[in-house]
Amino acid sequence: MKNGFNIVWSDEAKFNLSRIIDYFETTWSEKELRKFFQRLEKTLQLIAKNPQLFRLTNRRKNVRKCVFSRQTSIYYKFENDTLYLITLFDNRQDPKKLKISKHKKHIA
């Protein structure tokens, strides 16, 4: 990414995004879906330019949490020039279901 970190999505983050898309396609208009993606892209660009902007979590060392919306949080970490998107978490779920892997092998 220009003037920022390269973004790498984990398999879990990709899967959760596809679940969000599937849900939104059945309940939202195309215009609302487009706005969601524009906001997501803007947020990811913001994180890529300033990865320390959001607070560290208590659960894993070096993992940060961005509350993207009331329903969704973005968990990520960064090393060198790479930003690893760990997961997009549905905040309506039990927080105990949140699994943040400490191994890079889960990052695709």
The first five atom37 places (N, CA, C, CB, O) and aatype in JSON, in Angstrom:
{
  "aatype": [12, 11, 2, 7, 13, 2, 9, 19, 17, 15, 3, 6, 0, 11, 13, 2, 10, 15, 1, 9, 9, 3, 18, 13, 6, 16, 16, 17, 15, 6, 11, 6, 10, 1, 11, 13, 13, 5, 1, 10, 6, 11, 16, 10, 5, 10, 9, 0, 11, 2, 14, 5, 10, 13, 1, 10, 16, 2, 1, 1, 11, 2, 19, 1, 11, 4, 19, 13, 15, 1, 5, 16, 15, 9, 18, 18, 11, 13, 6, 2, 3, 16, 10, 18, 10, 9, 16, 10, 13, 3, 2, 1, 5, 3, 14, 11, 11, 10, 11, 9, 15, 11, 8, 11, 11, 8, 9, 0],
  "atom_mask": [
    [1, 1, 1, 1, 1],
    [1, 1, 1, 1, 1],
    [1, 1, 1, 1, 1],
    [1, 1, 1, 0, 1],
    [1, 1, 1, 1, 1],
    [1, 1, 1, 1, 1],
    [1, 1, 1, 1, 1],
    [1, 1, 1, 1, 1],
    [1, 1, 1, 1, 1],
    [1, 1, 1, 1, 1],
    [1, 1, 1, 1, 1],
    [1, 1, 1, 1, 1],
    [1, 1, 1, 1, 1],
    [1, 1, 1, 1, 1],
    [1, 1, 1, 1, 1],
    [1, 1, 1, 1, 1],
    [1, 1, 1, 1, 1],
    [1, 1, 1, 1, 1],
    [1, 1, 1, 1, 1],
    [1, 1, 1, 1, 1],
    [1, 1, 1, 1, 1],
    [1, 1, 1, 1, 1],
    [1, 1, 1, 1, 1],
    [1, 1, 1, 1, 1],
    [1, 1, 1, 1, 1],
    [1, 1, 1, 1, 1],
    [1, 1, 1, 1, 1],
    [1, 1, 1, 1, 1],
    [1, 1, 1, 1, 1],
    [1, 1, 1, 1, 1],
    [1, 1, 1, 1, 1],
    [1, 1, 1, 1, 1],
    [1, 1, 1, 1, 1],
    [1, 1, 1, 1, 1],
    [1, 1, 1, 1, 1],
    [1, 1, 1, 1, 1],
    [1, 1, 1, 1, 1],
    [1, 1, 1, 1, 1],
    [1, 1, 1, 1, 1],
    [1, 1, 1, 1, 1],
    [1, 1, 1, 1, 1],
    [1, 1, 1, 1, 1],
    [1, 1, 1, 1, 1],
    [1, 1, 1, 1, 1],
    [1, 1, 1, 1, 1],
    [1, 1, 1, 1, 1],
    [1, 1, 1, 1, 1],
    [1, 1, 1, 1, 1],
    [1, 1, 1, 1, 1],
    [1, 1, 1, 1, 1],
    [1, 1, 1, 1, 1],
    [1, 1, 1, 1, 1],
    [1, 1, 1, 1, 1],
    [1, 1, 1, 1, 1],
    [1, 1, 1, 1, 1],
    [1, 1, 1, 1, 1],
    [1, 1, 1, 1, 1],
    [1, 1, 1, 1, 1],
    [1, 1, 1, 1, 1],
    [1, 1, 1, 1, 1],
    [1, 1, 1, 1, 1],
    [1, 1, 1, 1, 1],
    [1, 1, 1, 1, 1],
    [1, 1, 1, 1, 1],
    [1, 1, 1, 1, 1],
    [1, 1, 1, 1, 1],
    [1, 1, 1, 1, 1],
    [1, 1, 1, 1, 1],
    [1, 1, 1, 1, 1],
    [1, 1, 1, 1, 1],
    [1, 1, 1, 1, 1],
    [1, 1, 1, 1, 1],
    [1, 1, 1, 1, 1],
    [1, 1, 1, 1, 1],
    [1, 1, 1, 1, 1],
    [1, 1, 1, 1, 1],
    [1, 1, 1, 1, 1],
    [1, 1, 1, 1, 1],
    [1, 1, 1, 1, 1],
    [1, 1, 1, 1, 1],
    [1, 1, 1, 1, 1],
    [1, 1, 1, 1, 1],
    [1, 1, 1, 1, 1],
    [1, 1, 1, 1, 1],
    [1, 1, 1, 1, 1],
    [1, 1, 1, 1, 1],
    [1, 1, 1, 1, 1],
    [1, 1, 1, 1, 1],
    [1, 1, 1, 1, 1],
    [1, 1, 1, 1, 1],
    [1, 1, 1, 1, 1],
    [1, 1, 1, 1, 1],
    [1, 1, 1, 1, 1],
    [1, 1, 1, 1, 1],
    [1, 1, 1, 1, 1],
    [1, 1, 1, 1, 1],
    [1, 1, 1, 1, 1],
    [1, 1, 1, 1, 1],
    [1, 1, 1, 1, 1],
    [1, 1, 1, 1, 1],
    [1, 1, 1, 1, 1],
    [1, 1, 1, 1, 1],
    [1, 1, 1, 1, 1],
    [1, 1, 1, 1, 1],
    [1, 1, 1, 1, 1],
    [1, 1, 1, 1, 1],
    [1, 1, 1, 1, 1],
    [1, 1, 1, 1, 1]
  ],
  "atom_positions": [
    [[0.85, -1.18, 0.0], [0.0, 0.0, 0.0], [0.89, 1.23, 0.0], [-0.96, 0.0, 1.22], [1.89, 1.28, 0.71]],
    [[0.53, 2.21, -0.79], [1.29, 3.44, -0.89], [1.32, 4.17, 0.44], [0.7, 4.34, -1.98], [0.28, 4.39, 1.07]],
    [[2.52, 4.56, 0.87], [2.69, 5.3, 2.12], [2.04, 4.61, 3.32], [2.11, 6.67, 1.96], [1.5, 5.28, 4.19]],
    [[2.09, 3.32, 3.36], [1.52, 2.59, 4.49], [1.98, 1.15, 4.48], [0.0, 0.0, 0.0], [2.85, 0.77, 3.71]],
    [[1.38, 0.39, 5.33], [1.71, -1.02, 5.46], [1.02, -1.85, 4.39], [1.33, -1.52, 6.83], [-0.07, -1.5, 3.93]],
    [[1.65, -2.94, 3.99], [0.99, -3.91, 3.12], [-0.01, -4.66, 3.97], [2.03, -4.91, 2.45], [0.29, -5.02, 5.11]],
    [[-1.2, -4.9, 3.45], [-2.25, -5.58, 4.2], [-2.34, -7.03, 3.77], [-3.6, -4.87, 4.01], [-2.46, -7.33, 2.58]],
    [[-2.29, -7.93, 4.75], [-2.42, -9.37, 4.5], [-3.62, -9.86, 5.31], [-1.1, -10.14, 4.89], [-3.68, -9.67, 6.52]],
    [[-4.56, -10.49, 4.62], [-5.78, -11.01, 5.25], [-5.58, -12.45, 5.68], [-6.99, -10.9, 4.29], [-5.05, -13.25, 4.91]],
    [[-5.98, -12.79, 6.9], [-5.97, -14.18, 7.35], [-7.14, -14.9, 6.7], [-6.04, -14.29, 8.91], [-8.08, -14.27, 6.21]],
    [[-7.08, -16.22, 6.69], [-8.21, -17.0, 6.16], [-9.47, -16.72, 6.97], [-7.88, -18.51, 6.2], [-10.56, -16.64, 6.4]],
    [[-9.33, -16.57, 8.28], [-10.49, -16.29, 9.12], [-11.1, -14.93, 8.79], [-10.09, -16.34, 10.6], [-12.32, -14.8, 8.73]],
    [[-10.26, -13.92, 8.58], [-10.77, -12.59, 8.23], [-11.51, -12.64, 6.88], [-9.61, -11.57, 8.17], [-12.57, -12.03, 6.73]],
    [[-10.95, -13.36, 5.92], [-11.61, -13.51, 4.61], [-12.96, -14.22, 4.77], [-10.72, -14.28, 3.62], [-13.95, -13.81, 4.18]],
    [[-12.98, -15.28, 5.57], [-14.21, -16.04, 5.78], [-15.27, -15.16, 6.45], [-13.94, -17.29, 6.65], [-16.43, -15.15, 6.03]],
    [[-14.87, -14.42, 7.48], [-15.82, -13.56, 8.18], [-16.34, -12.44, 7.28], [-15.18, -12.97, 9.43], [-17.51, -12.07, 7.37]],
    [[-15.48, -11.9, 6.43], [-15.94, -10.89, 5.48], [-16.97, -11.48, 4.52], [-14.75, -10.29, 4.7], [-17.96, -10.84, 4.19]],
    [[-16.73, -12.69, 4.06], [-17.69, -13.31, 3.13], [-19.03, -13.57, 3.83], [-17.12, -14.65, 2.57], [-20.08, -13.46, 3.2]],
    [[-19.0, -13.9, 5.12], [-20.25, -14.08, 5.88], [-20.99, -12.75, 6.0], [-19.97, -14.66, 7.28], [-22.22, -12.71, 5.88]],
    [[-20.25, -11.68, 6.24], [-20.87, -10.36, 6.33], [-21.5, -9.98, 5.0], [-19.81, -9.29, 6.75], [-22.63, -9.49, 4.95]],
    [[-20.78, -10.23, 3.92], [-21.3, -9.93, 2.58], [-22.57, -10.72, 2.31], [-20.24, -10.23, 1.51], [-23.56, -10.17, 1.83]],
    [[-22.55, -12.02, 2.6], [-23.73, -12.87, 2.38], [-24.94, -12.33, 3.14], [-23.44, -14.31, 2.82], [-26.05, -12.27, 2.6]],
    [[-24.72, -11.94, 4.37], [-25.82, -11.4, 5.17], [-26.32, -10.08, 4.6], [-25.37, -11.21, 6.63], [-27.52, -9.88, 4.44]],
    [[-25.39, -9.19, 4.29], [-25.78, -7.87, 3.78], [-26.48, -7.95, 2.43], [-24.56, -6.98, 3.67], [-27.38, -7.15, 2.16]],
    [[-26.09, -8.88, 1.6], [-26.73, -9.0, 0.28], [-28.2, -9.37, 0.4], [-26.01, -10.05, -0.56], [-29.0, -9.04, -0.47]],
    [[-28.56, -10.04, 1.5], [-29.97, -10.41, 1.67], [-30.78, -9.36, 2.42], [-30.07, -11.73, 2.41], [-32.01, -9.37, 2.35]],
    [[-30.1, -8.44, 3.13], [-30.84, -7.48, 3.95], [-30.62, -6.02, 3.55], [-30.46, -7.65, 5.38], [-31.44, -5.17, 3.88]],
    [[-29.55, -5.73, 2.85], [-29.22, -4.36, 2.49], [-29.37, -4.12, 1.0], [-27.81, -4.03, 2.93], [-29.36, -5.06, 0.2]],
    [[-29.5, -2.85, 0.64], [-29.54, -2.49, -0.77], [-28.11, -2.47, -1.31], [-30.24, -1.1, -0.99], [-27.14, -2.48, -0.55]],
    [[-28.0, -2.43, -2.63], [-26.68, -2.37, -3.26], [-25.95, -1.08, -2.84], [-26.81, -2.43, -4.81], [-24.73, -1.08, -2.65]],
    [[-26.69, -0.01, -2.72], [-26.1, 1.28, -2.31], [-25.5, 1.17, -0.9], [-27.16, 2.4, -2.35], [-24.39, 1.65, -0.66]],
    [[-26.23, 0.55, 0.02], [-25.73, 0.4, 1.39], [-24.51, -0.51, 1.43], [-26.84, -0.16, 2.29], [-23.57, -0.26, 2.19]],
    [[-24.52, -1.55, 0.64], [-23.38, -2.47, 0.56], [-22.15, -1.74, 0.02], [-23.72, -3.68, -0.34], [-21.04, -1.93, 0.52]],
    [[-22.34, -0.91, -0.99], [-21.25, -0.12, -1.56], [-20.67, 0.83, -0.5], [-21.75, 0.69, -2.78], [-19.45, 0.99, -0.41]],
    [[-21.55, 1.47, 0.29], [-21.1, 2.37, 1.36], [-20.29, 1.6, 2.41], [-22.31, 3.06, 2.02], [-19.29, 2.11, 2.92]],
    [[-20.73, 0.39, 2.73], [-20.0, -0.44, 3.69], [-18.58, -0.69, 3.2], [-20.73, -1.79, 3.92], [-17.62, -0.54, 3.96]],
    [[-18.43, -1.07, 1.93], [-17.11, -1.36, 1.4], [-16.24, -0.11, 1.3], [-17.23, -2.01, 0.02], [-15.03, -0.17, 1.51]],
    [[-16.84, 1.01, 0.98], [-16.08, 2.26, 0.95], [-15.57, 2.61, 2.35], [-16.93, 3.41, 0.39], [-14.43, 3.03, 2.51]],
    [[-16.42, 2.43, 3.33], [-16.02, 2.71, 4.71], [-14.95, 1.72, 5.18], [-17.24, 2.65, 5.65], [-14.0, 2.1, 5.86]],
    [[-15.1, 0.45, 4.82], [-14.1, -0.56, 5.19], [-12.76, -0.23, 4.55], [-14.57, -1.97, 4.76], [-11.72, -0.29, 5.22]],
    [[-12.76, 0.11, 3.28], [-11.51, 0.47, 2.59], [-10.86, 1.7, 3.23], [-11.79, 0.73, 1.09], [-9.65, 1.73, 3.42]],
    [[-11.66, 2.68, 3.55], [-11.14, 3.9, 4.19], [-10.53, 3.57, 5.56], [-12.26, 4.96, 4.34], [-9.47, 4.08, 5.91]],
    [[-11.21, 2.73, 6.33], [-10.71, 2.34, 7.65], [-9.41, 1.56, 7.53], [-11.75, 1.5, 8.4], [-8.47, 1.79, 8.3]],
    [[-9.34, 0.63, 6.58], [-8.11, -0.16, 6.39], [-6.96, 0.73, 5.93], [-8.35, -1.28, 5.36], [-5.82, 0.51, 6.34]],
    [[-7.23, 1.72, 5.09], [-6.19, 2.66, 4.68], [-5.7, 3.47, 5.88], [-6.72, 3.6, 3.58], [-4.5, 3.72, 6.01]],
    [[-6.62, 3.86, 6.73], [-6.26, 4.61, 7.93], [-5.36, 3.76, 8.85], [-7.54, 5.06, 8.69], [-4.35, 4.25, 9.36]],
    [[-5.74, 2.51, 9.05], [-4.93, 1.61, 9.87], [-3.57, 1.38, 9.23], [-5.66, 0.26, 10.08], [-2.55, 1.37, 9.92]],
    [[-3.55, 1.19, 7.91], [-2.28, 0.93, 7.21], [-1.33, 2.12, 7.31], [-2.56, 0.61, 5.73], [-0.11, 1.94, 7.35]],
    [[-1.87, 3.32, 7.35], [-1.03, 4.51, 7.46], [-0.6, 4.79, 8.9], [-1.77, 5.72, 6.91], [0.46, 5.37, 9.13]],
    [[-1.42, 4.36, 9.86], [-1.11, 4.61, 11.27], [-1.57, 3.41, 12.1], [-1.79, 5.92, 11.76], [-2.61, 3.5, 12.76]],
    [[-0.84, 2.31, 12.08], [-1.29, 1.08, 12.74], [-1.39, 1.17, 14.26], [-0.37, -0.04, 12.38], [-2.03, 0.31, 14.88]],
    [[-0.78, 2.16, 14.87], [-0.86, 2.29, 16.32], [-2.06, 3.13, 16.76], [0.42, 2.91, 16.85], [-2.21, 3.43, 17.94]],
    [[-2.89, 3.51, 15.81], [-4.04, 4.37, 16.09], [-5.02, 3.74, 17.08], [-4.76, 4.69, 14.81], [-5.6, 4.44, 17.91]],
    [[-5.21, 2.43, 17.01], [-6.19, 1.75, 17.86], [-5.49, 1.01, 18.99], [-7.04, 0.77, 17.03], [-4.32, 0.67, 18.9]],
    [[-6.24, 0.78, 20.06], [-5.66, 0.26, 21.29], [-5.28, -1.22, 21.19], [-6.64, 0.45, 22.43], [-5.84, -1.99, 20.4]],
    [[-4.32, -1.59, 22.01], [-3.92, -2.99, 22.13], [-5.0, -3.76, 22.88], [-2.56, -3.13, 22.86], [-5.68, -3.2, 23.75]],
    [[-5.16, -5.03, 22.55], [-6.11, -5.87, 23.27], [-5.45, -6.42, 24.52], [-6.64, -7.03, 22.38], [-4.23, -6.37, 24.67]],
    [[-6.25, -6.94, 25.41], [-5.73, -7.58, 26.62], [-5.46, -9.06, 26.39], [-6.7, -7.41, 27.77], [-4.77, -9.71, 27.19]],
    [[-6.0, -9.6, 25.3], [-5.96, -11.05, 25.1], [-4.66, -11.54, 24.48], [-7.09, -11.46, 24.24], [-4.19, -12.62, 24.83]],
    [[-4.09, -10.79, 23.56], [-2.85, -11.21, 22.89], [-1.91, -10.03, 22.76], [-3.16, -11.8, 21.49], [-2.33, -8.9, 22.51]],
    [[-0.65, -10.31, 22.94], [0.38, -9.29, 22.82], [0.44, -8.8, 21.37], [1.75, -9.84, 23.28], [0.4, -9.61, 20.44]],
    [[0.54, -7.51, 21.19], [0.7, -6.87, 19.88], [-0.52, -6.95, 18.97], [1.86, -7.48, 19.19], [-0.4, -6.65, 17.78]],
    [[-1.67, -7.34, 19.48], [-2.89, -7.37, 18.67], [-3.72, -6.16, 19.05], [-3.7, -8.7, 18.88], [-3.9, -5.86, 20.23]],
    [[-4.22, -5.47, 18.03], [-5.01, -4.25, 18.24], [-6.44, -4.45, 17.78], [-4.37, -3.06, 17.49], [-6.73, -5.32, 16.96]],
    [[-7.32, -3.63, 18.32], [-8.75, -3.73, 18.02], [-9.27, -2.39, 17.53], [-9.54, -4.19, 19.26], [-9.1, -1.36, 18.18]],
    [[-9.91, -2.42, 16.36], [-10.59, -1.26, 15.8], [-12.09, -1.57, 15.82], [-10.08, -0.92, 14.35], [-12.53, -2.51, 15.16]],
    [[-12.86, -0.79, 16.55], [-14.31, -0.98, 16.53], [-14.81, -0.28, 15.26], [-15.02, -0.39, 17.83], [-14.94, 0.94, 15.21]],
    [[-15.06, -1.1, 14.24], [-15.45, -0.61, 12.93], [-16.9, -0.11, 12.94], [-15.27, -1.71, 11.87], [-17.22, 0.91, 12.33]],
    [[-17.76, -0.84, 13.62], [-19.17, -0.46, 13.75], [-19.67, -1.07, 15.06], [-20.03, -0.95, 12.51], [-18.93, -1.77, 15.76]],
    [[-20.92, -0.8, 15.39], [-21.47, -1.41, 16.61], [-21.45, -2.93, 16.5], [-22.91, -0.93, 16.86], [-21.32, -3.63, 17.5]],
    [[-21.56, -3.44, 15.28], [-21.64, -4.88, 15.08], [-20.29, -5.54, 14.83], [-22.55, -5.16, 13.92], [-20.15, -6.74, 15.07]],
    [[-19.3, -4.81, 14.36], [-18.06, -5.43, 13.89], [-16.82, -4.74, 14.42], [-18.03, -5.42, 12.38], [-16.73, -3.51, 14.44]],
    [[-15.85, -5.56, 14.85], [-14.53, -5.07, 15.23], [-13.48, -5.74, 14.34], [-14.24, -5.34, 16.74], [-13.63, -6.9, 13.94]],
    [[-12.44, -5.0, 14.06], [-11.32, -5.5, 13.25], [-10.15, -5.74, 14.19], [-10.94, -4.5, 12.08], [-9.71, -4.82, 14.9]],
    [[-9.64, -6.97, 14.2], [-8.46, -7.29, 15.0], [-7.28, -7.43, 14.05], [-8.67, -8.6, 15.84], [-7.38, -8.08, 13.0]],
    [[-6.16, -6.82, 14.42], [-5.0, -6.83, 13.54], [-3.72, -6.71, 14.35], [-5.08, -5.71, 12.5], [-3.74, -6.35, 15.52]],
    [[-2.61, -7.01, 13.69], [-1.29, -6.75, 14.26], [-0.39, -6.32, 13.11], [-0.71, -8.03, 15.0], [-0.73, -6.49, 11.94]],
    [[0.75, -5.77, 13.45], [1.67, -5.35, 12.41], [3.1, -5.66, 12.81], [1.51, -3.85, 12.12], [3.47, -5.64, 13.98]],
    [[3.88, -5.95, 11.79], [5.32, -6.21, 11.95], [6.01, -5.67, 10.72], [5.62, -7.74, 12.15], [5.52, -5.82, 9.6]],
    [[7.14, -5.04, 10.94], [7.92, -4.47, 9.84], [7.02, -3.61, 8.97], [8.59, -5.58, 8.99], [6.51, -2.6, 9.45]],
    [[6.79, -3.98, 7.72], [5.94, -3.18, 6.83], [4.65, -3.9, 6.46], [6.7, -2.83, 5.56], [4.02, -3.59, 5.45]],
    [[4.25, -4.88, 7.29], [3.06, -5.68, 6.99], [2.02, -5.56, 8.1], [3.44, -7.15, 6.78], [2.34, -5.67, 9.29]],
    [[0.78, -5.35, 7.69], [-0.36, -5.3, 8.58], [-1.14, -6.59, 8.38], [-1.25, -4.03, 8.33], [-1.6, -6.87, 7.27]],
    [[-1.3, -7.36, 9.44], [-2.0, -8.65, 9.36], [-3.41, -8.48, 9.92], [-1.23, -9.76, 10.14], [-3.58, -8.21, 11.11]],
    [[-4.41, -8.64, 9.05], [-5.8, -8.61, 9.5], [-6.12, -10.0, 10.04], [-6.79, -8.19, 8.34], [-6.15, -10.97, 9.28]],
    [[-6.36, -10.09, 11.32], [-6.57, -11.38, 11.96], [-8.01, -11.84, 11.81], [-6.2, -11.31, 13.43], [-8.28, -12.97, 11.39]],
    [[-8.94, -10.96, 12.15], [-10.35, -11.33, 12.03], [-11.23, -10.09, 12.02], [-10.76, -12.27, 13.17], [-10.85, -9.02, 12.49]],
    [[-12.42, -10.27, 11.48], [-13.52, -9.31, 11.62], [-14.48, -10.01, 12.57], [-14.2, -8.92, 10.21], [-15.04, -11.05, 12.22]],
    [[-14.69, -9.45, 13.73], [-15.47, -10.13, 14.76], [-16.83, -9.48, 14.93], [-14.73, -10.15, 16.08], [-16.93, -8.25, 15.0]],
    [[-17.88, -10.3, 15.0], [-19.23, -9.83, 15.24], [-19.37, -9.54, 16.74], [-20.31, -10.88, 14.76], [-19.37, -10.46, 17.55]],
    [[-19.48, -8.27, 17.1], [-19.52, -7.86, 18.5], [-20.75, -8.37, 19.25], [-19.48, -6.38, 18.58], [-20.79, -8.3, 20.47]],
    [[-21.73, -8.87, 18.52], [-22.94, -9.39, 19.17], [-22.71, -10.81, 19.71], [-24.11, -9.39, 18.19], [-23.54, -11.32, 20.46]],
    [[-21.61, -11.42, 19.34], [-21.29, -12.77, 19.82], [-20.69, -12.72, 21.22], [-20.32, -13.48, 18.85], [-20.27, -11.67, 21.69]],
    [[-20.65, -13.86, 21.84], [-19.98, -14.01, 23.13], [-18.49, -13.78, 22.9], [-20.24, -15.43, 23.77], [-17.9, -14.45, 22.05]],
    [[-17.86, -12.85, 23.62], [-16.43, -12.57, 23.43], [-15.54, -13.81, 23.62], [-15.99, -11.5, 24.39], [-14.42, -13.84, 23.11]],
    [[-16.03, -14.8, 24.34], [-15.25, -16.02, 24.52], [-15.06, -16.78, 23.21], [-15.93, -16.92, 25.54], [-14.17, -17.62, 23.1]],
    [[-15.91, -16.49, 22.22], [-15.77, -17.14, 20.92], [-14.63, -16.54, 20.09], [-17.08, -17.02, 20.14], [-14.22, -17.12, 19.08]],
    [[-14.14, -15.41, 20.51], [-13.06, -14.75, 19.79], [-11.77, -15.54, 19.99], [-12.89, -13.29, 20.25], [-11.3, -15.72, 21.11]],
    [[-11.22, -15.99, 18.88], [-9.97, -16.73, 18.93], [-8.95, -15.97, 18.12], [-10.14, -18.18, 18.39], [-9.07, -15.83, 16.9]],
    [[-7.95, -15.47, 18.81], [-6.88, -14.73, 18.13], [-5.65, -15.6, 18.18], [-6.62, -13.34, 18.8], [-5.03, -15.79, 19.22]],
    [[-5.31, -16.12, 17.03], [-4.15, -17.01, 16.96], [-2.87, -16.23, 17.17], [-4.11, -17.74, 15.6], [-2.74, -15.08, 16.75]],
    [[-1.92, -16.86, 17.83], [-0.63, -16.2, 18.0], [0.38, -16.7, 16.99], [-0.1, -16.43, 19.42], [1.55, -16.3, 17.03]],
    [[-0.04, -17.56, 16.08], [0.86, -18.12, 15.09], [0.62, -17.51, 13.72], [0.69, -19.63, 15.02], [-0.52, -17.39, 13.28]],
    [[1.68, -17.12, 13.05], [1.57, -16.51, 11.73], [1.04, -17.46, 10.68], [2.91, -15.98, 11.29], [0.52, -17.01, 9.66]],
    [[1.15, -18.77, 10.89], [0.7, -19.72, 9.88], [-0.78, -19.57, 9.55], [0.98, -21.14, 10.35], [-1.24, -20.03, 8.5]],
    [[-1.54, -18.93, 10.46], [-2.95, -18.71, 10.21], [-3.21, -17.48, 9.36], [-3.68, -18.59, 11.52], [-4.35, -17.21, 8.97]],
    [[-2.17, -16.74, 9.08], [-2.3, -15.56, 8.24], [-1.97, -15.95, 6.82], [-1.37, -14.4, 8.72], [-0.89, -16.47, 6.54]],
    [[-2.92, -15.72, 5.91], [-2.71, -16.08, 4.5], [-2.41, -14.84, 3.7], [-3.94, -16.8, 3.91], [-2.2, -14.93, 2.49]]
  ]
}
